[in-house]
Amino acid sequence: MLRFYQRRGFVLAALHRDALAEARRHVIPLRDELELERLL
């Protein structure tokens, strides 16, 4: 999935570890959140 965005000029700007753990506690167990950005 990351490759899709990288091919369109997005770069990894930040990795927020455990950012989704609490929000997704009762759904699919996701933990980390990637932040992407693209300069225009």
Backbone atoms as SQL, in Angstrom:
CREATE TABLE atoms (id INTEGER PRIMARY KEY, chain TEXT, resi INTEGER, resn TEXT, atom TEXT, x REAL, y REAL, z REAL);
INSERT INTO atoms VALUES
  (1, 'A', 1, 'MET', 'N', 0.818, -1.193, 0.000),
  (2, 'A', 1, 'MET', 'CA', 0.000, 0.000, 0.000),
  (3, 'A', 1, 'MET', 'C', 0.865, 1.261, 0.000),
  (4, 'A', 2, 'LEU', 'N', 1.946, 1.257, 0.720),
  (5, 'A', 2, 'LEU', 'CA', 2.819, 2.432, 0.776),
  (6, 'A', 2, 'LEU', 'C', 3.398, 2.738, -0.603),
  (7, 'A', 3, 'ARG', 'N', 3.694, 1.717, -1.361),
  (8, 'A', 3, 'ARG', 'CA', 4.253, 1.902, -2.709),
  (9, 'A', 3, 'ARG', 'C', 3.320, 2.737, -3.583),
  (10, 'A', 4, 'PHE', 'N', 2.013, 2.543, -3.444),
  (11, 'A', 4, 'PHE', 'CA', 1.024, 3.299, -4.206),
  (12, 'A', 4, 'PHE', 'C', 1.249, 4.800, -4.023),
  (13, 'A', 5, 'TYR', 'N', 1.407, 5.235, -2.792),
  (14, 'A', 5, 'TYR', 'CA', 1.589, 6.655, -2.504),
  (15, 'A', 5, 'TYR', 'C', 2.981, 7.135, -2.895),
  (16, 'A', 6, 'GLN', 'N', 3.988, 6.334, -2.673),
  (17, 'A', 6, 'GLN', 'CA', 5.346, 6.734, -3.026),
  (18, 'A', 6, 'GLN', 'C', 5.475, 6.963, -4.531),
  (19, 'A', 7, 'ARG', 'N', 4.814, 6.169, -5.320),
  (20, 'A', 7, 'ARG', 'CA', 4.856, 6.345, -6.778),
  (21, 'A', 7, 'ARG', 'C', 4.172, 7.627, -7.218),
  (22, 'A', 8, 'ARG', 'N', 3.363, 8.210, -6.376),
  (23, 'A', 8, 'ARG', 'CA', 2.664, 9.451, -6.685),
  (24, 'A', 8, 'ARG', 'C', 3.310, 10.664, -6.033),
  (25, 'A', 9, 'GLY', 'N', 4.526, 10.485, -5.541),
  (26, 'A', 9, 'GLY', 'CA', 5.285, 11.612, -5.021),
  (27, 'A', 9, 'GLY', 'C', 5.192, 11.849, -3.530),
  (28, 'A', 10, 'PHE', 'N', 4.483, 10.992, -2.805),
  (29, 'A', 10, 'PHE', 'CA', 4.384, 11.149, -1.357),
  (30, 'A', 10, 'PHE', 'C', 5.635, 10.573, -0.695),
  (31, 'A', 11, 'VAL', 'N', 6.044, 11.168, 0.401),
  (32, 'A', 11, 'VAL', 'CA', 7.165, 10.670, 1.191),
  (33, 'A', 11, 'VAL', 'C', 6.713, 10.485, 2.632),
  (34, 'A', 12, 'LEU', 'N', 7.379, 9.608, 3.341),
  (35, 'A', 12, 'LEU', 'CA', 7.060, 9.368, 4.743),
  (36, 'A', 12, 'LEU', 'C', 7.526, 10.560, 5.560),
  (37, 'A', 13, 'ALA', 'N', 6.599, 11.212, 6.228),
  (38, 'A', 13, 'ALA', 'CA', 6.914, 12.404, 7.019),
  (39, 'A', 13, 'ALA', 'C', 7.041, 12.070, 8.496),
  (40, 'A', 14, 'ALA', 'N', 6.290, 11.070, 8.968),
  (41, 'A', 14, 'ALA', 'CA', 6.326, 10.724, 10.384),
  (42, 'A', 14, 'ALA', 'C', 5.727, 9.344, 10.598),
  (43, 'A', 15, 'LEU', 'N', 6.143, 8.721, 11.675),
  (44, 'A', 15, 'LEU', 'CA', 5.574, 7.457, 12.120),
  (45, 'A', 15, 'LEU', 'C', 5.114, 7.663, 13.554),
  (46, 'A', 16, 'HIS', 'N', 3.828, 7.521, 13.775),
  (47, 'A', 16, 'HIS', 'CA', 3.259, 7.710, 15.108),
  (48, 'A', 16, 'HIS', 'C', 3.008, 6.330, 15.715),
  (49, 'A', 17, 'ARG', 'N', 3.915, 5.883, 16.542),
  (50, 'A', 17, 'ARG', 'CA', 3.819, 4.549, 17.134),
  (51, 'A', 17, 'ARG', 'C', 2.664, 4.480, 18.126),
  (52, 'A', 18, 'ASP', 'N', 1.918, 3.411, 18.054),
  (53, 'A', 18, 'ASP', 'CA', 0.782, 3.142, 18.949),
  (54, 'A', 18, 'ASP', 'C', -0.322, 4.197, 18.884),
  (55, 'A', 19, 'ALA', 'N', -0.372, 4.973, 17.825),
  (56, 'A', 19, 'ALA', 'CA', -1.378, 6.038, 17.715),
  (57, 'A', 19, 'ALA', 'C', -2.786, 5.495, 17.586),
  (58, 'A', 20, 'LEU', 'N', -2.938, 4.322, 17.008),
  (59, 'A', 20, 'LEU', 'CA', -4.273, 3.792, 16.763),
  (60, 'A', 20, 'LEU', 'C', -4.689, 2.714, 17.748),
  (61, 'A', 21, 'ALA', 'N', -3.828, 2.347, 18.643),
  (62, 'A', 21, 'ALA', 'CA', -4.119, 1.237, 19.559),
  (63, 'A', 21, 'ALA', 'C', -5.393, 1.477, 20.360),
  (64, 'A', 22, 'GLU', 'N', -5.539, 2.637, 20.911),
  (65, 'A', 22, 'GLU', 'CA', -6.710, 2.933, 21.729),
  (66, 'A', 22, 'GLU', 'C', -7.950, 3.135, 20.868),
  (67, 'A', 23, 'ALA', 'N', -7.804, 3.830, 19.771),
  (68, 'A', 23, 'ALA', 'CA', -8.946, 4.134, 18.916),
  (69, 'A', 23, 'ALA', 'C', -9.536, 2.886, 18.274),
  (70, 'A', 24, 'ARG', 'N', -8.710, 1.903, 17.998),
  (71, 'A', 24, 'ARG', 'CA', -9.161, 0.699, 17.308),
  (72, 'A', 24, 'ARG', 'C', -9.231, -0.518, 18.218),
  (73, 'A', 25, 'ARG', 'N', -9.355, -0.303, 19.481),
  (74, 'A', 25, 'ARG', 'CA', -9.304, -1.396, 20.448),
  (75, 'A', 25, 'ARG', 'C', -10.355, -2.474, 20.167),
  (76, 'A', 26, 'HIS', 'N', -11.508, -2.094, 19.652),
  (77, 'A', 26, 'HIS', 'CA', -12.594, -3.055, 19.453),
  (78, 'A', 26, 'HIS', 'C', -12.779, -3.468, 17.998),
  (79, 'A', 27, 'VAL', 'N', -11.903, -3.023, 17.145),
  (80, 'A', 27, 'VAL', 'CA', -12.016, -3.335, 15.716),
  (81, 'A', 27, 'VAL', 'C', -10.751, -4.088, 15.302),
  (82, 'A', 28, 'ILE', 'N', -10.320, -3.959, 14.080),
  (83, 'A', 28, 'ILE', 'CA', -9.095, -4.591, 13.591),
  (84, 'A', 28, 'ILE', 'C', -7.920, -4.036, 14.396),
  (85, 'A', 29, 'PRO', 'N', -7.077, -4.901, 14.927),
  (86, 'A', 29, 'PRO', 'CA', -5.973, -4.424, 15.772),
  (87, 'A', 29, 'PRO', 'C', -4.868, -3.711, 14.985),
  (88, 'A', 30, 'LEU', 'N', -5.005, -2.408, 14.830),
  (89, 'A', 30, 'LEU', 'CA', -3.970, -1.569, 14.227),
  (90, 'A', 30, 'LEU', 'C', -3.293, -0.793, 15.344),
  (91, 'A', 31, 'ARG', 'N', -1.991, -0.543, 15.189),
  (92, 'A', 31, 'ARG', 'CA', -1.275, 0.165, 16.243),
  (93, 'A', 31, 'ARG', 'C', -0.659, 1.464, 15.762),
  (94, 'A', 32, 'ASP', 'N', 0.062, 1.415, 14.647),
  (95, 'A', 32, 'ASP', 'CA', 0.857, 2.559, 14.224),
  (96, 'A', 32, 'ASP', 'C', 0.186, 3.311, 13.078),
  (97, 'A', 33, 'GLU', 'N', 0.525, 4.565, 12.963),
  (98, 'A', 33, 'GLU', 'CA', -0.035, 5.416, 11.925),
  (99, 'A', 33, 'GLU', 'C', 1.117, 6.035, 11.144),
  (100, 'A', 34, 'LEU', 'N', 1.050, 5.937, 9.817),
  (101, 'A', 34, 'LEU', 'CA', 2.038, 6.583, 8.961),
  (102, 'A', 34, 'LEU', 'C', 1.489, 7.922, 8.520),
  (103, 'A', 35, 'GLU', 'N', 2.332, 8.924, 8.509),
  (104, 'A', 35, 'GLU', 'CA', 1.945, 10.245, 8.024),
  (105, 'A', 35, 'GLU', 'C', 2.729, 10.509, 6.751),
  (106, 'A', 36, 'LEU', 'N', 2.013, 10.747, 5.661),
  (107, 'A', 36, 'LEU', 'CA', 2.643, 10.995, 4.374),
  (108, 'A', 36, 'LEU', 'C', 2.405, 12.436, 3.975),
  (109, 'A', 37, 'GLU', 'N', 3.311, 12.964, 3.153),
  (110, 'A', 37, 'GLU', 'CA', 3.106, 14.308, 2.636),
  (111, 'A', 37, 'GLU', 'C', 3.617, 14.382, 1.211),
  (112, 'A', 38, 'ARG', 'N', 3.082, 15.322, 0.454),
  (113, 'A', 38, 'ARG', 'CA', 3.524, 15.555, -0.917),
  (114, 'A', 38, 'ARG', 'C', 3.622, 17.060, -1.133),
  (115, 'A', 39, 'LEU', 'N', 4.761, 17.498, -1.549),
  (116, 'A', 39, 'LEU', 'CA', 4.958, 18.921, -1.811),
  (117, 'A', 39, 'LEU', 'C', 4.307, 19.287, -3.139),
  (118, 'A', 40, 'LEU', 'N', 3.578, 20.371, -3.152),
  (119, 'A', 40, 'LEU', 'CA', 2.901, 20.816, -4.374),
  (120, 'A', 40, 'LEU', 'C', 3.650, 21.954, -5.015);
